Amino acid sequence: MTTTPTDDPAGASPTPPVGSPDTAAELADTMTRAIKRIRRRTSERLEPYGITPGQGRALRALAHAPGCELPDRAMRLSDLADRLHIAPRSATTVVDALEEAGLVERSPDPADRRAVRILLTEAGQAAVERIGQVRHEVAQEYFGRVSPADQEVLLRVLRSAEADYAAAMPPRRPASPGAAR
């Protein structure tokens, strides 16, 4: 039986034949829906902790930076912006909220007085652990019924597509302040 838009409760388009020119577009649409569902559920689960998904990404980036626990090796604000693929001003806004919540501390960069380094606090480390648990739970809710073998195939295919895309595209430069978005 062919699926029609009214037959699909998720509102997906009719399934194109495998290998058709629309398969890649359908894949992109399906991934977008999946990402939105996962992000929405993650956001709901992080809300009681006062952490947004964007703040969670920043905390995870800081936690996974080499030497992040040492003040003299903490990540620079500009490096955090690069790692998150956001403008430095946006990174400043995220770090402001994290600092206000007591999850990070700013310190001057000893090598460059104009630069600021970001260090996770003990509360920030605890938040990273909570975020990891929430991410695991949400991923299990979404992908738990998919066989481990299919999960591995999907992960391998998406990693390959991402690597090929990244290799073919020029590096993305953050928009300058005041630029049209």
Backbone as JSON Lines, residues from 0, in Angstrom:
{"i":0,"aa":"M","n":[0.84,-1.19,0.0],"ca":[0.0,0.0,0.0],"c":[0.88,1.24,0.0]}
{"i":1,"aa":"T","n":[0.59,2.18,-0.85],"ca":[1.35,3.42,-0.93],"c":[0.83,4.4,0.12]}
{"i":2,"aa":"T","n":[1.76,5.05,0.82],"ca":[1.38,6.02,1.84],"c":[1.04,7.34,1.18]}
{"i":3,"aa":"T","n":[-0.06,7.93,1.61],"ca":[-0.42,9.27,1.15],"c":[-0.26,10.23,2.3]}
{"i":4,"aa":"P","n":[-0.18,11.53,2.04],"ca":[0.01,12.48,3.13],"c":[-1.07,12.36,4.2]}
{"i":5,"aa":"T","n":[-2.3,12.02,3.84],"ca":[-3.37,11.92,4.83],"c":[-3.29,10.62,5.61]}
{"i":6,"aa":"D","n":[-2.62,9.59,5.07],"ca":[-2.48,8.31,5.77],"c":[-1.42,8.38,6.86]}
{"i":7,"aa":"D","n":[-0.5,9.31,6.77],"ca":[0.65,9.37,7.68],"c":[0.38,10.37,8.79]}
{"i":8,"aa":"P","n":[0.27,9.9,10.04],"ca":[-0.01,10.81,11.14],"c":[1.1,11.82,11.39]}
{"i":9,"aa":"A","n":[2.31,11.52,10.96],"ca":[3.42,12.45,11.17],"c":[3.42,13.55,10.12]}
{"i":10,"aa":"G","n":[2.56,13.45,9.12],"ca":[2.49,14.48,8.09],"c":[3.57,14.38,7.04]}
{"i":11,"aa":"A","n":[4.18,13.2,6.9],"ca":[5.24,13.03,5.91],"c":[4.67,13.02,4.51]}
{"i":12,"aa":"S","n":[5.51,13.34,3.56],"ca":[5.12,13.28,2.15],"c":[5.02,11.82,1.74]}
{"i":13,"aa":"P","n":[4.36,11.55,0.61],"ca":[4.34,10.18,0.12],"c":[5.76,9.66,-0.05]}
{"i":14,"aa":"T","n":[5.98,8.39,0.22],"ca":[7.31,7.82,0.12],"c":[7.7,7.69,-1.34]}
{"i":15,"aa":"P","n":[8.83,8.32,-1.73],"ca":[9.25,8.2,-3.13],"c":[9.86,6.82,-3.37]}
{"i":16,"aa":"P","n":[9.87,6.38,-4.63],"ca":[10.52,5.11,-4.94],"c":[12.0,5.2,-4.59]}
{"i":17,"aa":"V","n":[12.57,4.09,-4.13],"ca":[13.99,4.07,-3.78],"c":[14.81,4.46,-5.0]}
{"i":18,"aa":"G","n":[15.77,5.34,-4.78],"ca":[16.66,5.78,-5.84],"c":[16.11,6.92,-6.67]}
{"i":19,"aa":"S","n":[14.9,7.38,-6.38],"ca":[14.35,8.49,-7.15],"c":[15.05,9.77,-6.73]}
{"i":20,"aa":"P","n":[14.96,10.81,-7.58],"ca":[15.6,12.08,-7.23],"c":[15.06,12.67,-5.92]}
{"i":21,"aa":"D","n":[13.84,12.3,-5.53],"ca":[13.26,12.85,-4.31],"c":[13.67,12.09,-3.05]}
{"i":22,"aa":"T","n":[14.39,10.98,-3.18],"ca":[14.79,10.21,-2.01],"c":[15.65,11.05,-1.06]}
{"i":23,"aa":"A","n":[16.61,11.79,-1.58],"ca":[17.47,12.61,-0.73],"c":[16.65,13.7,-0.03]}
{"i":24,"aa":"A","n":[15.69,14.29,-0.74],"ca":[14.85,15.31,-0.11],"c":[13.98,14.69,0.98]}
{"i":25,"aa":"E","n":[13.43,13.52,0.73],"ca":[12.63,12.83,1.75],"c":[13.48,12.47,2.96]}
{"i":26,"aa":"L","n":[14.7,12.04,2.71],"ca":[15.62,11.74,3.8],"c":[15.89,13.0,4.64]}
{"i":27,"aa":"A","n":[16.13,14.11,3.97],"ca":[16.36,15.37,4.68],"c":[15.13,15.77,5.5]}
{"i":28,"aa":"D","n":[13.94,15.62,4.91],"ca":[12.7,15.96,5.63],"c":[12.52,15.06,6.85]}
{"i":29,"aa":"T","n":[12.76,13.77,6.68],"ca":[12.6,12.82,7.78],"c":[13.62,13.11,8.89]}
{"i":30,"aa":"M","n":[14.84,13.43,8.52],"ca":[15.85,13.77,9.52],"c":[15.47,15.05,10.26]}
{"i":31,"aa":"T","n":[14.94,16.02,9.54],"ca":[14.53,17.27,10.17],"c":[13.44,17.01,11.2]}
{"i":32,"aa":"R","n":[12.45,16.18,10.85],"ca":[11.4,15.85,11.82],"c":[11.98,15.14,13.03]}
{"i":33,"aa":"A","n":[12.9,14.2,12.8],"ca":[13.51,13.46,13.9],"c":[14.28,14.41,14.82]}
{"i":34,"aa":"I","n":[15.05,15.29,14.23],"ca":[15.84,16.24,15.02],"c":[14.94,17.14,15.84]}
{"i":35,"aa":"K","n":[13.86,17.61,15.23],"ca":[12.93,18.48,15.96],"c":[12.3,17.75,17.14]}
{"i":36,"aa":"R","n":[11.9,16.51,16.93],"ca":[11.29,15.72,18.02],"c":[12.3,15.49,19.14]}
{"i":37,"aa":"I","n":[13.5,15.1,18.78],"ca":[14.54,14.83,19.78],"c":[14.89,16.11,20.52]}
{"i":38,"aa":"R","n":[15.06,17.19,19.79],"ca":[15.4,18.47,20.42],"c":[14.28,18.95,21.35]}
{"i":39,"aa":"R","n":[13.04,18.83,20.91],"ca":[11.9,19.26,21.74],"c":[11.86,18.44,23.03]}
{"i":40,"aa":"R","n":[12.0,17.14,22.91],"ca":[11.96,16.28,24.11],"c":[13.14,16.55,25.02]}
{"i":41,"aa":"T","n":[14.32,16.76,24.45],"ca":[15.49,17.08,25.27],"c":[15.28,18.4,25.99]}
{"i":42,"aa":"S","n":[14.75,19.38,25.29],"ca":[14.47,20.68,25.9],"c":[13.5,20.54,27.07]}
{"i":43,"aa":"E","n":[12.44,19.75,26.87],"ca":[11.47,19.53,27.94],"c":[12.12,18.88,29.15]}
{"i":44,"aa":"R","n":[13.02,17.93,28.91],"ca":[13.66,17.2,30.0],"c":[14.72,18.04,30.71]}
{"i":45,"aa":"L","n":[15.32,19.02,30.01],"ca":[16.33,19.87,30.63],"c":[15.72,21.08,31.34]}
{"i":46,"aa":"E","n":[14.49,21.41,30.99],"ca":[13.83,22.6,31.55],"c":[13.85,22.64,33.07]}
{"i":47,"aa":"P","n":[13.58,21.54,33.78],"ca":[13.62,21.62,35.25],"c":[15.0,22.01,35.8]}
{"i":48,"aa":"Y","n":[16.04,21.81,35.02],"ca":[17.39,22.15,35.45],"c":[17.78,23.56,35.03]}
{"i":49,"aa":"G","n":[16.9,24.23,34.29],"ca":[17.18,25.59,33.84],"c":[18.24,25.65,32.75]}
{"i":50,"aa":"I","n":[18.35,24.59,31.96],"ca":[19.37,24.52,30.91],"c":[18.68,24.38,29.56]}
{"i":51,"aa":"T","n":[19.05,25.23,28.61],"ca":[18.53,25.12,27.25],"c":[19.41,24.14,26.47]}
{"i":52,"aa":"P","n":[18.91,23.6,25.36],"ca":[19.76,22.73,24.54],"c":[21.05,23.43,24.08]}
{"i":53,"aa":"G","n":[20.96,24.72,23.74],"ca":[22.17,25.46,23.32],"c":[23.18,25.57,24.44]}
{"i":54,"aa":"Q","n":[22.7,25.81,25.65],"ca":[23.6,25.86,26.8],"c":[24.2,24.48,27.07]}
{"i":55,"aa":"G","n":[23.37,23.46,26.87],"ca":[23.87,22.09,27.03],"c":[24.99,21.77,26.06]}
{"i":56,"aa":"R","n":[24.83,22.21,24.81],"ca":[25.89,22.01,23.81],"c":[27.17,22.7,24.24]}
{"i":57,"aa":"A","n":[27.04,23.92,24.76],"ca":[28.22,24.67,25.2],"c":[28.9,23.96,26.38]}
{"i":58,"aa":"L","n":[28.11,23.5,27.33],"ca":[28.68,22.79,28.48],"c":[29.39,21.52,28.03]}
{"i":59,"aa":"R","n":[28.78,20.77,27.11],"ca":[29.42,19.55,26.62],"c":[30.71,19.87,25.88]}
{"i":60,"aa":"A","n":[30.71,20.94,25.08],"ca":[31.93,21.33,24.37],"c":[33.04,21.68,25.36]}
{"i":61,"aa":"L","n":[32.69,22.39,26.4],"ca":[33.69,22.74,27.42],"c":[34.18,21.5,28.15]}
{"i":62,"aa":"A","n":[33.27,20.59,28.47],"ca":[33.64,19.38,29.2],"c":[34.55,18.47,28.4]}
{"i":63,"aa":"H","n":[34.4,18.5,27.08],"ca":[35.2,17.6,26.24],"c":[36.45,18.25,25.68]}
{"i":64,"aa":"A","n":[36.71,19.48,26.08],"ca":[37.94,20.15,25.65],"c":[39.1,19.61,26.47]}
{"i":65,"aa":"P","n":[40.22,19.31,25.85],"ca":[41.37,18.8,26.61],"c":[41.8,19.8,27.68]}
{"i":66,"aa":"G","n":[41.96,19.33,28.89],"ca":[42.45,20.17,29.98],"c":[41.45,21.17,30.5]}
{"i":67,"aa":"C","n":[40.16,20.95,30.23],"ca":[39.16,21.95,30.61],"c":[39.06,22.13,32.11]}
{"i":68,"aa":"E","n":[39.55,21.18,32.87],"ca":[39.46,21.29,34.32],"c":[40.59,22.14,34.91]}
{"i":69,"aa":"L","n":[41.55,22.52,34.09],"ca":[42.68,23.32,34.56],"c":[42.52,24.77,34.1]}
{"i":70,"aa":"P","n":[42.57,25.74,35.04],"ca":[42.34,27.14,34.66],"c":[43.26,27.65,33.55]}
{"i":71,"aa":"D","n":[44.52,27.23,33.55],"ca":[45.43,27.74,32.52],"c":[45.24,27.06,31.17]}
{"i":72,"aa":"R","n":[44.38,26.03,31.11],"ca":[44.13,25.34,29.85],"c":[42.65,25.37,29.48]}
{"i":73,"aa":"A","n":[41.88,26.22,30.11],"ca":[40.46,26.34,29.81],"c":[40.27,26.86,28.39]}
{"i":74,"aa":"M","n":[39.09,26.63,27.83],"ca":[38.82,27.02,26.45],"c":[38.58,28.52,26.33]}
{"i":75,"aa":"R","n":[39.14,29.09,25.29],"ca":[38.87,30.5,25.0],"c":[37.44,30.64,24.5]}
{"i":76,"aa":"L","n":[36.86,31.79,24.78],"ca":[35.5,32.08,24.33],"c":[35.42,31.99,22.8]}
{"i":77,"aa":"S","n":[36.42,32.49,22.11],"ca":[36.42,32.44,20.64],"c":[36.47,31.0,20.13]}
{"i":78,"aa":"D","n":[37.21,30.13,20.83],"ca":[37.27,28.72,20.44],"c":[35.93,28.02,20.68]}
{"i":79,"aa":"L","n":[35.25,28.4,21.75],"ca":[33.93,27.84,22.02],"c":[32.97,28.23,20.89]}
{"i":80,"aa":"A","n":[33.01,29.49,20.48],"ca":[32.16,29.94,19.37],"c":[32.45,29.14,18.11]}
{"i":81,"aa":"D","n":[33.73,28.94,17.81],"ca":[34.1,28.15,16.63],"c":[33.59,26.71,16.75]}
{"i":82,"aa":"R","n":[33.77,26.12,17.9],"ca":[33.37,24.73,18.09],"c":[31.86,24.57,17.96]}
{"i":83,"aa":"L","n":[31.1,25.58,18.4],"ca":[29.64,25.52,18.32],"c":[29.1,26.04,17.0]}
{"i":84,"aa":"H","n":[29.99,26.57,16.14],"ca":[29.59,27.14,14.85],"c":[28.6,28.29,15.03]}
{"i":85,"aa":"I","n":[28.92,29.16,15.98],"ca":[28.09,30.34,16.23],"c":[28.99,31.57,16.27]}
{"i":86,"aa":"A","n":[28.38,32.72,16.14],"ca":[29.12,33.98,16.19],"c":[29.65,34.2,17.61]}
{"i":87,"aa":"P","n":[30.81,34.82,17.77],"ca":[31.35,35.09,19.1],"c":[30.36,35.81,20.01]}
{"i":88,"aa":"R","n":[29.57,36.73,19.47],"ca":[28.6,37.45,20.29],"c":[27.54,36.48,20.85]}
{"i":89,"aa":"S","n":[27.14,35.51,20.05],"ca":[26.18,34.51,20.52],"c":[26.8,33.65,21.61]}
{"i":90,"aa":"A","n":[28.07,33.3,21.46],"ca":[28.76,32.52,22.49],"c":[28.83,33.31,23.79]}
{"i":91,"aa":"T","n":[29.03,34.62,23.68],"ca":[29.07,35.47,24.87],"c":[27.74,35.42,25.6]}
{"i":92,"aa":"T","n":[26.64,35.46,24.86],"ca":[25.31,35.41,25.46],"c":[25.1,34.08,26.19]}
{"i":93,"aa":"V","n":[25.51,32.99,25.56],"ca":[25.38,31.66,26.18],"c":[26.21,31.58,27.45]}
{"i":94,"aa":"V","n":[27.45,32.04,27.37],"ca":[28.34,31.99,28.53],"c":[27.84,32.91,29.64]}
{"i":95,"aa":"D","n":[27.28,34.06,29.29],"ca":[26.69,34.94,30.31],"c":[25.65,34.19,31.13]}
{"i":96,"aa":"A","n":[24.75,33.47,30.45],"ca":[23.69,32.73,31.15],"c":[24.28,31.6,31.98]}
{"i":97,"aa":"L","n":[25.28,30.92,31.46],"ca":[25.9,29.82,32.2],"c":[26.66,30.34,33.43]}
{"i":98,"aa":"E","n":[27.28,31.5,33.27],"ca":[28.0,32.09,34.4],"c":[27.01,32.54,35.48]}
{"i":99,"aa":"E","n":[25.92,33.15,35.05],"ca":[24.89,33.59,35.99],"c":[24.32,32.41,36.77]}
{"i":100,"aa":"A","n":[24.23,31.24,36.13],"ca":[23.72,30.04,36.78],"c":[24.79,29.34,37.62]}
{"i":101,"aa":"G","n":[26.02,29.84,37.58],"ca":[27.09,29.24,38.37],"c":[27.69,27.99,37.75]}
{"i":102,"aa":"L","n":[27.49,27.8,36.44],"ca":[27.97,26.59,35.78],"c":[29.34,26.76,35.14]}
{"i":103,"aa":"V","n":[29.73,28.01,34.87],"ca":[31.06,28.31,34.33],"c":[31.62,29.54,35.02]}
{"i":104,"aa":"E","n":[32.94,29.68,34.9],"ca":[33.63,30.89,35.37],"c":[34.47,31.41,34.22]}
{"i":105,"aa":"R","n":[34.6,32.72,34.15],"ca":[35.49,33.34,33.17],"c":[36.81,33.64,33.87]}
{"i":106,"aa":"S","n":[37.87,33.54,33.1],"ca":[39.17,33.96,33.62],"c":[39.96,34.58,32.47]}
{"i":107,"aa":"P","n":[40.83,35.54,32.78],"ca":[41.63,36.14,31.71],"c":[42.62,35.11,31.15]}
{"i":108,"aa":"D","n":[42.88,35.24,29.88],"ca":[43.84,34.35,29.23],"c":[45.23,34.9,29.53]}
{"i":109,"aa":"P","n":[46.11,34.12,30.18],"ca":[47.44,34.64,30.51],"c":[48.29,34.97,29.28]}
{"i":110,"aa":"A","n":[47.97,34.34,28.15],"ca":[48.75,34.58,26.93],"c":[48.24,35.79,26.15]}
{"i":111,"aa":"D","n":[46.99,36.22,26.4],"ca":[46.4,37.32,25.65],"c":[45.38,38.02,26.55]}
{"i":112,"aa":"R","n":[45.74,39.17,27.06],"ca":[44.88,39.86,28.03],"c":[43.52,40.23,27.46]}
{"i":113,"aa":"R","n":[43.39,40.3,26.14],"ca":[42.1,40.62,25.54],"c":[41.17,39.41,25.49]}
{"i":114,"aa":"A","n":[41.74,38.23,25.59],"ca":[40.95,36.99,25.47],"c":[40.46,36.53,26.84]}
{"i":115,"aa":"V","n":[39.34,35.8,26.81],"ca":[38.75,35.25,28.02],"c":[38.7,33.74,27.87]}
{"i":116,"aa":"R","n":[39.01,33.07,28.96],"ca":[38.9,31.61,28.99],"c":[37.7,31.22,29.84]}
{"i":117,"aa":"I","n":[37.1,30.1,29.5],"ca":[35.9,29.62,30.19],"c":[36.24,28.31,30.88]}
{"i":118,"aa":"L","n":[35.87,28.23,32.16],"ca":[36.16,27.06,32.97],"c":[34.86,26.54,33.57]}
{"i":119,"aa":"L","n":[34.64,25.23,33.48],"ca":[33.47,24.62,34.11],"c":[33.65,24.65,35.63]}
{"i":120,"aa":"T","n":[32.57,24.96,36.33],"ca":[32.59,24.88,37.79],"c":[32.19,23.45,38.19]}
{"i":121,"aa":"E","n":[32.22,23.18,39.46],"ca":[31.76,21.88,39.95],"c":[30.29,21.68,39.58]}
{"i":122,"aa":"A","n":[29.49,22.73,39.74],"ca":[28.07,22.66,39.34],"c":[27.94,22.42,37.84]}
{"i":123,"aa":"G","n":[28.85,23.0,37.05],"ca":[28.84,22.79,35.61],"c":[29.16,21.35,35.26]}
{"i":124,"aa":"Q","n":[30.11,20.76,35.97],"ca":[30.43,19.34,35.74],"c":[29.21,18.46,36.05]}
{"i":125,"aa":"A","n":[28.51,18.77,37.15],"ca":[27.31,18.01,37.52],"c":[26.23,18.18,36.44]}
{"i":126,"aa":"A","n":[26.1,19.39,35.91],"ca":[25.12,19.65,34.85],"c":[25.45,18.84,33.6]}
{"i":127,"aa":"V","n":[26.73,18.72,33.28],"ca":[27.14,17.92,32.11],"c":[26.72,16.46,32.3]}
{"i":128,"aa":"E","n":[26.85,15.96,33.51],"ca":[26.43,14.58,33.77],"c":[24.92,14.43,33.61]}
{"i":129,"aa":"R","n":[24.13,15.4,34.11],"ca":[22.67,15.36,33.95],"c":[22.3,15.42,32.48]}
{"i":130,"aa":"I","n":[22.96,16.3,31.74],"ca":[22.7,16.44,30.31],"c":[22.97,15.13,29.59]}
{"i":131,"aa":"G","n":[24.07,14.49,29.93],"ca":[24.41,13.2,29.33],"c":[23.33,12.16,29.59]}
{"i":132,"aa":"Q","n":[22.82,12.13,30.81],"ca":[21.75,11.19,31.16],"c":[20.48,11.49,30.36]}
{"i":133,"aa":"V","n":[20.12,12.77,30.27],"ca":[18.92,13.16,29.51],"c":[19.09,12.8,28.04]}
{"i":134,"aa":"R","n":[20.24,13.1,27.46],"ca":[20.48,12.77,26.06],"c":[20.36,11.28,25.81]}
{"i":135,"aa":"H","n":[20.91,10.48,26.73],"ca":[20.83,9.02,26.62],"c":[19.37,8.56,26.67]}
{"i":136,"aa":"E","n":[18.62,9.08,27.65],"ca":[17.21,8.69,27.8],"c":[16.39,9.05,26.57]}
{"i":137,"aa":"V","n":[16.57,10.26,26.07],"ca":[15.8,10.7,24.9],"c":[16.19,9.88,23.67]}
{"i":138,"aa":"A","n":[17.46,9.61,23.5],"ca":[17.91,8.79,22.37],"c":[17.31,7.39,22.45]}
{"i":139,"aa":"Q","n":[17.25,6.83,23.65],"ca":[16.65,5.51,23.81],"c":[15.15,5.54,23.52]}
{"i":140,"aa":"E","n":[14.48,6.61,23.93],"ca":[13.05,6.73,23.63],"c":[12.82,6.77,22.13]}
{"i":141,"aa":"Y","n":[13.67,7.51,21.42],"ca":[13.46,7.67,19.98],"c":[13.94,6.45,19.19]}
{"i":142,"aa":"F","n":[15.16,5.96,19.5],"ca":[15.76,4.89,18.69],"c":[15.68,3.51,19.33]}
{"i":143,"aa":"G","n":[15.12,3.42,20.52],"ca":[15.12,2.15,21.26],"c":[14.5,0.97,20.54]}
{"i":144,"aa":"R","n":[13.51,1.22,19.68],"ca":[12.85,0.12,18.97],"c":[13.54,-0.23,17.66]}
{"i":145,"aa":"V","n":[14.54,0.55,17.32],"ca":[15.32,0.27,16.1],"c":[16.43,-0.71,16.49]}
{"i":146,"aa":"S","n":[16.63,-1.73,15.68],"ca":[17.63,-2.75,16.03],"c":[19.02,-2.12,16.13]}
{"i":147,"aa":"P","n":[19.86,-2.68,17.0],"ca":[21.24,-2.18,17.09],"c":[21.97,-2.2,15.74]}
{"i":148,"aa":"A","n":[21.7,-3.22,14.94],"ca":[22.35,-3.3,13.62],"c":[21.91,-2.14,12.74]}
{"i":149,"aa":"D","n":[20.62,-1.82,12.73],"ca":[20.13,-0.7,11.93],"c":[20.64,0.63,12.48]}
{"i":150,"aa":"Q","n":[20.76,0.75,13.79],"ca":[21.33,1.96,14.37],"c":[22.77,2.15,13.89]}
{"i":151,"aa":"E","n":[23.54,1.07,13.86],"ca":[24.93,1.15,13.39],"c":[24.98,1.57,11.92]}
{"i":152,"aa":"V","n":[24.11,1.02,11.1],"ca":[24.07,1.38,9.67],"c":[23.73,2.85,9.52]}
{"i":153,"aa":"L","n":[22.69,3.3,10.21],"ca":[22.29,4.7,10.13],"c":[23.43,5.62,10.57]}
{"i":154,"aa":"L","n":[24.07,5.3,11.67],"ca":[25.18,6.11,12.16],"c":[26.32,6.14,11.15]}
{"i":155,"aa":"R","n":[26.67,5.0,10.59],"ca":[27.76,4.93,9.61],"c":[27.42,5.77,8.36]}
{"i":156,"aa":"V","n":[26.19,5.66,7.88],"ca":[25.78,6.4,6.69],"c":[25.8,7.91,6.96]}
{"i":157,"aa":"L","n":[25.26,8.33,8.1],"ca":[25.24,9.76,8.42],"c":[26.65,10.31,8.64]}
{"i":158,"aa":"R","n":[27.51,9.55,9.28],"ca":[28.91,9.99,9.45],"c":[29.59,10.15,8.1]}
{"i":159,"aa":"S","n":[29.35,9.2,7.21],"ca":[29.94,9.27,5.87],"c":[29.42,10.48,5.1]}
{"i":160,"aa":"A","n":[28.1,10.7,5.15],"ca":[27.52,11.85,4.45],"c":[28.08,13.15,5.02]}
{"i":161,"aa":"E","n":[28.18,13.24,6.35],"ca":[28.71,14.44,6.99],"c":[30.16,14.68,6.59]}
{"i":162,"aa":"A","n":[30.97,13.64,6.6],"ca":[32.38,13.79,6.23],"c":[32.53,14.22,4.78]}
{"i":163,"aa":"D","n":[31.75,13.61,3.88],"ca":[31.81,13.98,2.47],"c":[31.36,15.42,2.26]}
{"i":164,"aa":"Y","n":[30.28,15.81,2.94],"ca":[29.77,17.17,2.82],"c":[30.79,18.18,3.36]}
{"i":165,"aa":"A","n":[31.34,17.9,4.54],"ca":[32.32,18.8,5.14],"c":[33.56,18.95,4.26]}
{"i":166,"aa":"A","n":[33.99,17.86,3.63],"ca":[35.17,17.91,2.77],"c":[34.92,18.71,1.5]}
{"i":167,"aa":"A","n":[33.68,18.69,1.02],"ca":[33.35,19.36,-0.24],"c":[33.01,20.83,-0.07]}
{"i":168,"aa":"M","n":[32.66,21.24,1.14],"ca":[32.22,22.62,1.37],"c":[33.34,23.46,1.97]}
{"i":169,"aa":"P","n":[33.37,24.75,1.59],"ca":[34.35,25.63,2.22],"c":[33.98,25.83,3.69]}
{"i":170,"aa":"P","n":[34.96,26.14,4.55],"ca":[34.65,26.35,5.97],"c":[33.63,27.47,6.13]}
{"i":171,"aa":"R","n":[32.73,27.28,7.06],"ca":[31.68,28.27,7.34],"c":[32.26,29.36,8.22]}
{"i":172,"aa":"R","n":[31.99,30.6,7.85],"ca":[32.43,31.74,8.66],"c":[31.22,32.32,9.36]}
{"i":173,"aa":"P","n":[31.33,32.56,10.67],"ca":[30.2,33.17,11.38],"c":[29.85,34.52,10.76]}
{"i":174,"aa":"A","n":[28.55,34.83,10.79],"ca":[28.09,36.11,10.27],"c":[28.64,37.23,11.13]}
{"i":175,"aa":"S","n":[28.96,38.32,10.49],"ca":[29.45,39.48,11.25],"c":[28.27,40.16,11.93]}
{"i":176,"aa":"P","n":[28.54,40.83,13.07],"ca":[27.44,41.52,13.75],"c":[26.76,42.51,12.8]}
{"i":177,"aa":"G","n":[25.45,42.51,12.84],"ca":[24.69,43.44,12.0],"c":[24.43,42.94,10.61]}
{"i":178,"aa":"A","n":[24.99,41.77,10.27],"ca":[24.75,41.21,8.93],"c":[23.34,40.64,8.87]}
{"i":179,"aa":"A","n":[22.76,40.64,7.7],"ca":[21.41,40.08,7.53],"c":[21.48,38.58,7.8]}
{"i":180,"aa":"R","n":[20.43,38.07,8.44],"ca":[20.41,36.64,8.76],"c":[19.3,35.96,8.03]}
